[in-house]
Amino acid sequence: MNALRRRLHVAARVIGLLLPLLAAAGDFRITPVRPVAELLPIALAATPPVEQGSFRPPDLVELVRLDPSIHLDIRYAGTRNFLGAALYGQARAWLQRPAAEALVRVQRALAADGYGLLVHDAYRPWYVTRIFWDAVPPEQHWFVADPAQGSRHNRGCAVDLSLYRLADGSPVQMPSDYDEASERAHPDYAGGTAAQRERRDLLRHRMEAEGYTVFTAEWWHFDYRDWRAYAIQNVRFEDLDPP
Ligand SMILES: [Zn+2]
């Protein structure tokens, strides 16, 4: 009996030790092929693809300047992202003006539902897309945009975002974490709780009403309808307008 109790006690301790690790594993991680610090100078020295056609002049607008009630949690400015390394020197978010103005309209509509927008990423300089590609093992390249094509984030017309509660500013739970590479991330995933799915669908509904389209594999990623009108950009956050 004592032996059994001892074994139960040990099992409980092991579970207790494992639980925090399991919770931390909720943040999706990829081990970079080479350290980001080594890939950064290579990416900065590289040249973005030359695109044919005519494009609108870039007009990147900082989201919080248009509407300070939009909240930011810029994961690529810290280490809580799939590479575990900081890619941006500043935690800021820009979009091309029509996309930014549409987002402000989404923010106003969501207020009636008791929510605000929590932005994880918006305009992304091309060299960061290049770092993603070079850092991720080839067998996992499906998870990142091909720098030869550029990403819609590079055009300042894609945004990754979730919701926060207006009442207390707390981020909501969605059916999956941000940047989670699993079926739970699909915008049509039927699992999770009803409340999680409702919030995910509300975000999508409000975004679609303002010209955004959700990505088929990520409930948090939306492209603005004008993305084809803007060329790939490679201006670092540090070289955009000062804070
Ligand atoms: Zn995205």
Residues whose N, C-alpha, C, O or C-beta is under 5 A from the ligand:
A	BS01	ZN	V159 D160 H221
